[in-house]
Amino acid sequence: MLKVTIGALAVSVGFLAYKARQRRGYKPFWAGLAASLFIVVGKYIFDIQLVLYSGVILLIAASLWNSWPKKKTANR
């Protein structure tokens, strides 16, 4: 299951990195990468539920942050 988890997390973080400059920059990507590390460490290395769920919440937050539309600015 470790390989499947890492693969799914890689796809999720990859989508955060895809066209990051046109969206919110690389901050959601870095948050997603940190979340992925929390998930793997919390589940497979130390087996700490708090770290695992913190990673899941952070990954969801990074995805929402990345998908939130930017405010349109007036071109003057």
Backbone bond lengths (Angstrom), bond angles and torsions (degrees), N, CA, C in turn:
res aa  C-N    CA-C-N  psi(-1)  N-CA   C-N-CA  omega(-1)  CA-C   N-CA-C  phi
1 M - - - 1.451 - - 1.529 112.39 -
2 L 1.314 116.91 -23.20 1.461 119.47 179.96 1.523 110.83 -61.19
3 K 1.320 117.21 -43.61 1.463 120.61 -179.20 1.522 111.36 -65.21
4 V 1.314 117.39 -39.47 1.463 121.20 178.50 1.526 110.35 -65.62
5 T 1.314 116.34 -42.87 1.461 120.93 178.80 1.518 111.24 -62.65
6 I 1.318 117.02 -46.67 1.466 120.53 179.29 1.526 110.43 -63.40
7 G 1.312 117.81 -38.34 1.460 121.01 177.55 1.517 112.52 -63.74
8 A 1.319 116.62 -44.80 1.463 120.56 179.05 1.526 110.99 -65.85
9 L 1.313 117.21 -40.20 1.459 120.22 178.14 1.525 111.25 -67.31
10 A 1.326 116.96 -36.22 1.467 120.50 177.57 1.524 110.92 -63.71
11 V 1.325 116.95 -39.92 1.464 120.35 177.10 1.532 110.12 -64.89
12 S 1.326 117.05 -43.83 1.469 120.66 179.67 1.523 111.57 -61.57
13 V 1.313 116.57 -46.72 1.471 120.48 -179.84 1.532 110.10 -69.53
14 G 1.321 116.70 -32.93 1.454 120.09 176.35 1.519 111.91 -61.98
15 F 1.330 116.81 -40.43 1.458 119.90 176.29 1.523 111.78 -66.46
16 L 1.314 117.66 -31.04 1.467 119.60 175.91 1.519 111.19 -69.55
17 A 1.326 116.87 -30.99 1.465 120.90 179.99 1.524 112.17 -81.71
18 Y 1.335 117.52 -24.75 1.461 121.97 -177.27 1.527 110.80 -64.64
19 K 1.291 116.38 120.85 1.467 124.19 -178.89 1.529 112.20 53.61
20 A 1.307 116.46 41.37 1.465 120.68 -177.31 1.527 111.88 -65.13
21 R 1.317 117.72 -34.11 1.468 119.72 -179.23 1.518 112.24 -64.80
22 Q 1.335 117.91 -33.67 1.457 120.29 -179.52 1.521 112.15 -79.46
23 R 1.291 117.24 -16.43 1.461 120.02 -177.77 1.530 110.25 -100.76
24 R 1.290 117.05 -106.44 1.465 122.84 -174.75 1.516 113.68 -108.62
25 G 1.314 118.45 10.96 1.453 120.40 -176.57 1.520 110.38 84.88
26 Y 1.307 115.04 -164.80 1.466 119.93 -174.82 1.525 113.37 -93.79
27 K 1.303 119.54 -0.48 1.468 120.09 179.84 1.533 112.93 -63.54
28 P 1.345 120.44 -43.89 1.470 118.54 175.16 1.530 112.69 -62.43
29 F 1.335 116.78 -33.81 1.461 120.30 176.68 1.521 110.77 -62.08
30 W 1.325 116.96 -48.52 1.469 119.99 -179.39 1.529 111.22 -64.75
31 A 1.334 116.60 -36.64 1.470 119.35 176.41 1.533 110.28 -65.20
32 G 1.325 116.89 -40.44 1.464 120.77 177.64 1.515 112.49 -66.06
33 L 1.329 116.49 -37.49 1.461 120.04 177.57 1.526 110.81 -66.07
34 A 1.330 116.69 -42.59 1.464 120.19 176.30 1.525 110.55 -63.17
35 A 1.330 116.74 -40.38 1.461 120.61 178.65 1.524 110.95 -62.34
36 S 1.323 116.35 -40.22 1.459 120.38 178.56 1.526 111.30 -62.71
37 L 1.309 115.78 -41.38 1.465 119.36 176.57 1.524 111.33 -63.24
38 F 1.335 116.77 -41.95 1.466 120.32 177.06 1.520 110.53 -59.24
39 I 1.330 116.60 -42.89 1.462 120.24 -177.62 1.526 110.78 -64.20
40 V 1.320 117.05 -47.54 1.464 120.20 -178.78 1.530 110.97 -65.87
41 V 1.317 116.61 -44.95 1.469 120.14 -179.97 1.519 110.72 -66.24
42 G 1.324 116.80 -43.32 1.463 120.40 -178.32 1.516 113.92 -68.26
43 K 1.330 116.86 -29.27 1.463 120.12 -177.62 1.527 112.96 -93.90
44 Y 1.328 117.39 -44.87 1.458 119.95 -168.32 1.526 115.06 -107.38
45 I 1.321 118.50 -22.35 1.466 118.55 -176.34 1.527 111.07 -99.09
46 F 1.330 117.03 -55.18 1.468 119.83 -176.39 1.528 113.76 -105.82
47 D 1.326 118.11 -13.86 1.460 123.18 -178.15 1.527 111.53 53.86
48 I 1.344 114.58 54.68 1.460 121.43 177.92 1.522 107.77 -112.91
49 Q 1.318 116.90 113.63 1.458 122.10 -175.66 1.527 112.56 -61.69
50 L 1.326 117.73 -37.10 1.462 121.32 -179.05 1.528 110.93 -61.86
51 V 1.310 117.24 -41.98 1.467 120.99 179.34 1.530 109.89 -68.25
52 L 1.325 116.88 -41.84 1.459 121.32 179.03 1.527 110.92 -59.74
53 Y 1.309 117.32 -51.69 1.463 120.53 -177.22 1.527 111.89 -70.29
54 S 1.309 117.54 -31.13 1.463 119.87 173.95 1.525 110.42 -63.11
55 G 1.320 116.60 -40.21 1.454 120.92 176.77 1.513 112.37 -64.48
56 V 1.321 117.01 -40.87 1.462 120.87 178.59 1.525 110.41 -63.32
57 I 1.325 116.83 -45.27 1.460 120.76 179.24 1.525 110.87 -64.19
58 L 1.321 117.22 -40.92 1.461 120.70 178.93 1.525 111.17 -65.89
59 L 1.329 118.68 -38.28 1.462 121.31 178.04 1.529 111.29 -66.28
60 I 1.315 117.13 -40.35 1.464 120.65 176.18 1.522 110.31 -64.32
61 A 1.330 117.09 -42.61 1.466 120.97 179.30 1.524 111.11 -63.81
62 A 1.329 117.51 -41.21 1.462 120.95 178.71 1.524 110.68 -64.59
63 S 1.316 117.56 -38.72 1.465 120.99 178.39 1.521 111.38 -66.68
64 L 1.316 116.18 -42.64 1.463 119.18 177.11 1.526 111.56 -65.49
65 W 1.318 116.35 -40.87 1.458 121.98 178.27 1.530 110.09 -60.55
66 N 1.307 116.77 -42.53 1.454 121.35 -178.87 1.527 111.94 -69.12
67 S 1.314 117.81 -32.96 1.459 120.62 -176.78 1.526 113.40 -89.11
68 W 1.322 117.42 -12.11 1.457 120.79 -179.41 1.525 109.03 -65.76
69 P 1.342 118.11 130.64 1.470 119.39 -177.34 1.523 111.97 -67.21
70 K 1.330 114.17 145.26 1.460 119.91 176.30 1.521 109.52 -76.43
71 K 1.321 115.71 152.22 1.460 120.00 173.15 1.514 108.55 -72.84
72 K 1.306 115.56 138.38 1.452 118.86 176.79 1.518 108.84 -81.78
73 T 1.326 115.33 133.53 1.457 120.05 179.50 1.518 109.06 -103.85
74 A 1.305 115.35 150.45 1.462 120.37 179.13 1.529 109.43 -77.15
75 N 1.310 115.94 131.18 1.455 121.20 177.79 1.521 109.50 -85.29
76 R 1.300 116.08 107.83 1.474 120.10 -179.13 1.471 110.29 -123.82
